Amino acid sequence: MTFDDFDFDEELLDGLHSMGFNQPTPIQAQAIPVILNNKDLIACAQTGTGKTAAYLLPVLNKIIDASPDNRHLNTLILAPTRELAIQIDQQIEGLGYFTGVSSIAIYGGGDGAAWSQQRKALAEGSEVIIATPGRLIALLQMGEINFGNLQHLILDEADRMLDMGFYDDIIRIISYLPQKRQTLLFSATMPPKIRTLANTILNKPEQISIAVAKPAEGILQLAYLVYDEQKIALLKNILKEGQFGSVIIFASTKENVKKLDEELRRNKLTAKAFHSDLDQKEREGILREFKNKALPILIGTDILSRGIDVEGISLVVNYNVPHDPEDYIHRIGRTARAETTGTAITFINDKDQRKFVAIERMIGKEIPKMSLPAALGAGPSYHSGGSEVNSSPPRKKKPFKQRSNKPRSAGSPRPKSGT
């Protein structure tokens, strides 16, 4: 199957072909025909599978097919974070480059100038709005948006929105929308609360599930058994001896993120921290540097696990074992995007072993435990289902080497840059 099989408008195909995309990913192949047939959809797909393009392409095609006199506010996309909202807006800009479809990302956290800019863009008219729930409700209360002609409602990362407490906000937003619309719900996981939401807002939806809660095959997963006081030294050893061009380090708390930032800078490693204490302009600047490969190491909390779409990330480090096994999938999914490969390394202290055992059970395999460098001494033993693994260093390890990337063929389309 190729994108030509969907009978897309020539302008949309021109954008796809110019970006080098010919074959759809599995989620795209299954979701696009459902959406083109105007059916509601609930889709479960892991990160990095191309799900954003799976809903954007058919919606853009339907907007293009509308008569010029019927081009109005057509689609509302709800996203949990400003980073994801911006990313989706950039995807629309890239995929719809030749179509003339207009879009705007609406999110909080900016200054008064950003607020004014968003209101002005709304007044001038956009066919697609991508919004975080909180900022959108503020605009709705002010009467800034008329959704009378809306045809599509899309919830992206729906499980994350519910985790962040947005259920009531979503229901409130939907009260402003026409009852006759197409609703698409995309989620990486499908817990009972998502089913409840789907039953409330969708009409006889089709259902698609792609590789639920499984890491991409291209990820080399490794782990170290390490005490907390050994972690900094181990991290520096991996970063200095390895050949990783682009690295994300996940820490569980903002305080740990700041501490790691200071430690790595002290050791002359080029890194920057990404956390909620930064203002919006600073956060956007850091992400821009990282995407442009001007910043090799990015340190952040789980807000990054679903809010950033960067290709070519060669290493993800879990400085702490995530509390939720699903978050492990999203963290390591930042590498091995689409058809590429990458490495994911997790540090396991003596307190986090139960959480890591749960991760191994969920993904259905045991992750190799690497020996610590001799200079660090022995780490804790690992107890997994009665077996015990010791992390004492019996041999000298070879330096890490970055795994080569395979050619892109049918991954998640990325936004055009420099256009």
C-alpha positions as CSV (number, residue, x, y, z in Angstrom):
1,M,0.0,0.0,0.0
2,T,1.1,3.6,-0.7
3,F,-0.4,6.9,0.1
4,D,-1.6,7.1,-3.6
5,D,-4.1,4.4,-2.8
6,F,-6.1,6.7,-0.5
7,D,-7.0,9.0,-3.5
8,F,-5.8,12.1,-1.6
9,D,-6.0,15.5,-3.2
10,E,-2.9,16.2,-5.4
11,E,-1.9,19.1,-3.2
12,L,-1.7,16.8,-0.2
13,L,0.2,14.1,-2.1
14,D,2.7,16.8,-3.3
15,G,3.4,17.6,0.4
16,L,3.9,13.9,1.2
17,H,6.1,13.2,-1.8
18,S,8.2,16.2,-1.2
19,M,9.0,15.0,2.3
20,G,9.9,11.5,1.0
21,F,6.9,9.6,2.4
22,N,5.4,6.9,0.2
23,Q,4.1,4.1,2.4
24,P,1.7,4.5,5.4
25,T,2.5,3.0,8.8
26,P,0.1,0.3,10.1
27,I,-1.9,2.8,12.2
28,Q,-2.2,5.1,9.1
29,A,-3.2,2.3,6.8
30,Q,-6.0,1.3,9.2
31,A,-7.2,4.7,10.5
32,I,-7.2,6.8,7.3
33,P,-10.0,4.8,5.5
34,V,-12.2,4.9,8.7
35,I,-11.8,8.7,9.0
36,L,-12.4,9.3,5.3
37,N,-15.7,7.3,5.7
38,N,-16.7,9.8,8.4
39,K,-16.9,7.3,11.2
40,D,-16.0,7.9,14.8
41,L,-12.8,6.2,15.8
42,I,-11.1,5.1,19.0
43,A,-7.4,4.1,18.3
44,C,-4.8,2.8,20.6
45,A,-1.2,3.1,19.3
46,Q,2.2,3.5,20.9
47,T,4.3,6.5,20.5
48,G,6.4,6.8,17.3
49,T,3.9,4.9,15.1
50,G,2.8,7.8,13.0
51,K,-0.6,8.3,14.7
52,T,-0.6,12.1,14.3
53,A,-0.4,11.9,10.5
54,A,-3.0,9.1,10.7
55,Y,-5.7,11.7,11.7
56,L,-4.2,14.8,10.1
57,L,-4.0,13.5,6.5
58,P,-7.7,12.5,6.1
59,V,-8.9,15.6,7.9
60,L,-6.7,17.9,5.7
61,N,-8.0,16.1,2.6
62,K,-11.6,16.7,3.6
63,I,-10.9,20.3,4.3
64,I,-9.3,20.7,0.9
65,D,-12.3,19.0,-0.8
66,A,-14.7,21.6,0.7
67,S,-15.9,24.3,-1.6
68,P,-14.1,27.7,-1.1
69,D,-17.3,29.2,0.3
70,N,-17.5,26.5,2.9
71,R,-14.0,26.9,4.4
72,H,-14.5,27.7,8.1
73,L,-13.4,26.5,11.5
74,N,-13.5,22.8,10.7
75,T,-11.4,20.9,13.3
76,L,-10.6,21.1,17.0
77,I,-7.7,19.0,18.3
78,L,-7.2,18.7,22.0
79,A,-3.7,17.9,23.4
80,P,-2.5,17.6,27.0
81,T,0.6,19.9,26.7
82,R,1.7,23.0,24.9
83,E,4.7,21.1,23.5
84,L,2.4,18.5,21.8
85,A,0.1,21.3,20.6
86,I,3.0,23.1,18.9
87,Q,4.3,19.8,17.5
88,I,0.9,19.0,15.9
89,D,0.7,22.6,14.5
90,Q,4.1,22.1,12.9
91,Q,2.9,18.7,11.4
92,I,0.0,20.5,9.8
93,E,2.3,23.2,8.4
94,G,4.5,20.4,6.9
95,L,1.8,18.1,5.6
96,G,-0.4,20.9,4.4
97,Y,2.4,23.0,2.9
98,F,0.8,23.0,-0.6
99,T,-2.8,23.1,0.5
100,G,-3.2,26.5,2.1
101,V,-5.0,25.0,5.2
102,S,-4.6,27.4,8.1
103,S,-4.1,26.3,11.7
104,I,-3.2,27.8,15.1
105,A,-1.9,26.3,18.4
106,I,-3.6,27.7,21.5
107,Y,-1.9,27.1,24.9
108,G,-1.2,28.7,28.2
109,G,2.1,29.6,29.9
110,G,3.0,32.5,27.6
111,D,3.0,36.2,28.2
112,G,0.4,38.8,27.4
113,A,1.7,39.2,23.9
114,A,1.2,35.5,23.1
115,W,-2.3,35.7,24.4
116,S,-3.0,38.7,22.2
117,Q,-1.5,36.9,19.2
118,Q,-3.7,33.8,19.7
119,R,-6.8,35.9,20.0
120,K,-5.9,37.9,16.8
121,A,-5.3,34.7,14.9
122,L,-8.7,33.3,16.0
123,A,-10.4,36.5,14.9
124,E,-8.8,36.3,11.5
125,G,-10.0,32.7,11.1
126,S,-8.3,29.3,11.2
127,E,-9.6,26.0,9.8
128,V,-7.8,23.9,12.5
129,I,-7.4,24.8,16.2
130,I,-5.0,22.8,18.3
131,A,-5.5,23.6,22.0
132,T,-4.7,22.6,25.5
133,P,-8.0,22.3,27.5
134,G,-7.3,25.0,30.1
135,R,-6.5,27.8,27.6
136,L,-9.4,26.8,25.4
137,I,-11.9,27.0,28.2
138,A,-10.7,30.6,29.0
139,L,-11.3,31.6,25.4
140,L,-14.7,29.9,25.3
141,Q,-15.8,31.8,28.5
142,M,-14.9,35.0,26.7
143,G,-16.9,34.1,23.7
144,E,-13.9,34.2,21.4
145,I,-14.6,31.1,19.4
146,N,-17.7,30.0,17.4
147,F,-17.8,26.2,16.9
148,G,-21.1,26.2,15.1
149,N,-19.7,24.7,11.9
150,L,-17.2,22.3,13.5
151,Q,-17.0,19.0,11.8
152,H,-14.1,17.2,13.6
153,L,-13.1,16.8,17.2
154,I,-9.8,14.9,17.8
155,L,-8.4,14.0,21.2
156,D,-4.7,13.2,21.0
157,E,-2.9,11.5,24.0
158,A,-6.3,11.1,25.6
159,D,-5.0,9.0,28.4
160,R,-2.4,11.6,29.4
161,M,-5.1,14.3,29.4
162,L,-7.2,12.2,31.9
163,D,-4.1,11.6,34.0
164,M,-3.6,15.3,34.2
165,G,-7.2,15.8,35.5
166,F,-8.8,17.2,32.3
167,Y,-11.8,14.9,32.2
168,D,-14.3,17.6,33.4
169,D,-12.7,20.2,31.1
170,I,-13.1,17.9,28.1
171,I,-16.7,17.3,28.9
172,R,-17.2,21.1,29.3
173,I,-15.5,21.9,26.0
174,I,-17.7,19.3,24.2
175,S,-20.8,21.1,25.5
176,Y,-19.9,24.0,23.2
177,L,-19.6,21.8,20.1
178,P,-22.2,20.6,17.6
179,Q,-23.6,17.2,18.4
180,K,-23.3,16.2,14.7
181,R,-19.6,15.8,14.2
182,Q,-16.9,13.2,13.7
183,T,-15.0,12.4,16.9
184,L,-11.6,10.7,16.9
185,L,-9.9,9.5,20.1
186,F,-6.2,8.5,20.0
187,S,-4.6,7.1,23.1
188,A,-1.4,5.2,23.8
189,T,-3.1,3.1,26.5
190,M,-6.7,2.1,27.0
191,P,-7.6,2.0,30.7
192,P,-11.2,1.9,31.9
193,K,-11.5,5.7,32.3
194,I,-10.7,6.0,28.5
195,R,-13.4,3.6,27.7
196,T,-15.8,5.6,29.9
197,L,-14.9,8.8,28.1
198,A,-15.2,7.1,24.7
199,N,-18.7,5.8,25.5
200,T,-19.7,9.3,26.5
201,I,-18.5,11.3,23.5
202,L,-18.2,8.9,20.6
203,N,-21.0,7.5,18.3
204,K,-20.7,3.9,17.4
205,P,-16.9,4.1,16.9
206,E,-14.7,1.8,15.0
207,Q,-11.8,0.5,17.1
208,I,-8.1,0.0,16.1
209,S,-5.3,-1.3,18.3
210,I,-1.7,-1.3,17.2
211,A,1.1,-2.8,19.3
212,V,-0.3,-1.8,22.7
213,A,2.3,-1.3,25.4
214,K,5.2,-2.8,23.5
215,P,8.5,-0.9,22.8
216,A,9.5,-0.5,19.2
217,E,11.6,-3.4,17.9
218,G,14.5,-1.0,17.0
219,I,15.2,-0.1,20.6
220,L,18.2,-1.8,22.3
221,Q,17.1,-2.0,26.0
222,L,19.7,-2.2,28.7
223,A,19.8,-1.7,32.5
224,Y,22.3,-1.1,35.3
225,L,21.9,-2.1,38.9
226,V,23.2,0.9,40.7
227,Y,23.0,2.7,44.1
228,D,21.9,6.3,44.0
229,E,25.3,7.6,44.9
230,Q,26.8,5.8,41.9
231,K,24.3,7.1,39.3
232,I,26.1,10.4,38.5
233,A,29.4,8.7,37.9
234,L,27.8,6.0,35.8
235,L,25.9,8.6,33.7
236,K,29.1,10.6,33.0
237,N,30.9,7.4,32.1
238,I,28.2,6.5,29.5
239,L,28.0,9.9,28.0
240,K,31.8,10.4,27.8
241,E,32.7,6.9,26.5
242,G,29.7,6.5,24.2
243,Q,29.2,7.8,20.8
244,F,25.7,9.2,21.1
245,G,24.9,12.2,19.1
246,S,21.5,13.1,20.6
247,V,20.5,12.1,24.2
248,I,17.4,12.6,26.4
249,I,17.8,11.9,30.2
250,F,14.6,11.4,32.1
251,A,14.5,12.1,35.9
252,S,11.4,11.7,38.0
253,T,11.5,15.1,39.7
254,K,12.2,18.7,38.7
255,E,14.8,18.8,41.5
256,N,16.7,15.9,40.0
257,V,16.6,17.5,36.6
258,K,18.2,20.7,37.9
259,K,20.8,18.7,39.8
260,L,21.8,16.7,36.8
261,D,22.0,19.8,34.7
262,E,24.5,21.3,37.2
263,E,26.5,18.1,37.4
264,L,26.8,17.6,33.6
265,R,27.8,21.2,33.0
266,R,30.4,21.0,35.7
267,N,31.9,18.1,33.8
268,K,31.9,20.1,30.6
269,L,29.1,18.1,28.9
270,T,26.7,20.3,26.9
271,A,23.3,19.8,28.4
272,K,20.2,21.8,29.3
273,A,17.4,21.2,31.7
274,F,13.7,21.3,30.6
275,H,11.2,21.9,33.4
276,S,8.2,23.9,34.5
277,D,10.2,26.7,36.1
278,L,11.3,27.9,32.7
279,D,9.0,30.4,30.9
280,Q,7.5,29.4,27.5
281,K,10.1,31.2,25.4
282,E,12.9,29.5,27.2
283,R,11.3,26.1,26.8
284,E,10.7,26.6,23.1
285,G,14.3,27.8,22.6
286,I,15.7,24.7,24.3
287,L,13.5,22.4,22.2
288,R,14.5,24.2,19.0
289,E,18.2,23.8,19.9
290,F,17.7,20.1,20.5
291,K,15.7,19.5,17.3
292,N,18.3,21.3,15.3
293,K,21.1,19.2,16.9
294,A,22.8,22.3,18.4
295,L,22.1,20.8,21.9
296,P,23.3,17.2,22.3
297,I,21.8,16.4,25.8
298,L,18.3,17.3,27.0
299,I,17.3,16.6,30.6
300,G,13.6,16.5,31.6
301,T,10.7,14.9,33.5
302,D,7.9,12.8,31.9
303,I,6.5,15.9,30.3
304,L,9.0,15.2,27.6
305,S,7.9,11.6,27.1
306,R,4.9,12.6,25.0
307,G,5.5,16.2,24.3
308,I,8.5,16.1,21.9
309,D,8.8,14.6,18.4
310,V,12.5,14.6,17.4
311,E,14.1,12.2,15.0
312,G,17.6,10.8,15.3
313,I,17.7,10.5,19.1
314,S,20.3,7.8,19.7
315,L,20.1,7.4,23.5
316,V,17.4,7.6,26.2
317,V,18.5,7.3,29.8
318,N,16.0,6.6,32.6
319,Y,17.9,8.1,35.5
320,N,15.0,6.8,37.7
321,V,12.7,3.9,37.0
322,P,9.3,5.4,36.1
323,H,6.5,4.8,38.5
324,D,4.1,3.5,35.8
325,P,5.2,0.8,33.3
326,E,3.4,2.6,30.6
327,D,5.6,5.7,31.2
328,Y,8.6,3.5,30.5
329,I,7.2,2.8,27.0
330,H,6.7,6.5,26.3
331,R,10.1,7.5,27.6
332,I,12.1,5.0,25.6
333,G,9.8,5.6,22.6
334,R,11.6,8.9,22.1
335,T,14.3,6.9,20.4
336,A,13.8,4.4,17.5
337,R,11.1,6.6,16.0
338,A,9.5,5.0,13.0
339,E,12.1,3.0,11.1
340,T,15.2,4.1,13.0
341,T,17.1,2.3,15.9
342,G,18.3,3.6,19.2
343,T,19.4,2.6,22.8
344,A,17.5,2.9,26.0
345,I,19.3,2.5,29.4
346,T,17.6,2.4,32.8
347,F,19.3,2.9,36.2
348,I,17.8,0.5,38.8
349,N,18.5,1.2,42.5
350,D,17.6,-1.1,45.3
351,K,14.3,0.6,45.9
352,D,13.0,0.5,42.3
353,Q,13.4,-3.2,41.5
354,R,9.7,-4.0,41.9
355,K,8.8,-1.3,39.5
356,F,11.3,-2.6,37.0
357,V,10.1,-6.2,37.4
358,A,6.6,-4.9,36.5
359,I,8.0,-3.3,33.4
360,E,9.7,-6.5,32.3
361,R,6.4,-8.4,32.9
362,M,4.5,-5.9,30.8
363,I,6.8,-6.0,27.8
364,G,7.2,-9.8,28.1
365,K,10.9,-10.1,28.3
366,E,13.9,-9.6,30.6
367,I,16.1,-6.7,29.9
368,P,19.9,-7.4,30.0
369,K,21.6,-6.1,33.2
370,M,25.0,-4.6,32.3
371,S,28.1,-4.7,34.6
372,L,29.2,-1.5,36.2
373,P,32.6,0.0,35.4
374,A,35.2,-1.4,37.8
375,A,35.9,2.0,39.3
376,L,32.3,2.3,40.6
377,G,32.4,-0.9,42.6
378,A,29.5,-3.3,43.0
379,G,25.9,-2.3,42.7
380,P,22.8,-4.0,44.3
381,S,21.7,-7.5,43.4
382,Y,18.5,-7.8,41.3
383,H,15.7,-10.1,42.4
384,S,13.4,-11.1,39.6
385,G,11.0,-14.0,40.2
386,G,13.4,-15.8,42.6
387,S,16.5,-15.3,40.5
388,E,19.3,-13.0,41.5
389,V,21.6,-11.0,39.4
390,N,24.7,-9.2,40.7
391,S,26.1,-6.1,39.1
392,S,29.7,-6.5,40.2
393,P,32.1,-5.8,37.4
394,P,33.7,-9.1,36.2
395,R,35.1,-7.7,33.0
396,K,36.0,-4.5,31.2
397,K,33.3,-3.2,28.9
398,K,33.8,-1.9,25.4
399,P,32.8,1.7,24.8
400,F,29.3,2.3,23.5
401,K,28.8,2.9,19.9
402,Q,25.8,4.7,18.4
403,R,23.6,2.4,16.4
404,S,23.1,3.4,12.8
405,N,19.8,4.7,11.6
406,K,17.9,2.8,8.8
407,P,16.5,4.9,5.9
408,R,13.1,6.4,6.6
409,S,10.2,5.0,4.5
410,A,6.8,5.2,6.1
411,G,7.3,6.8,9.5
412,S,5.5,9.6,11.1
413,P,5.8,12.6,8.7
414,R,7.8,15.4,10.2
415,P,7.2,19.1,9.7
416,K,8.9,20.9,6.9
417,S,11.6,23.2,8.1
418,G,12.9,26.3,6.5
419,T,9.9,26.8,4.4
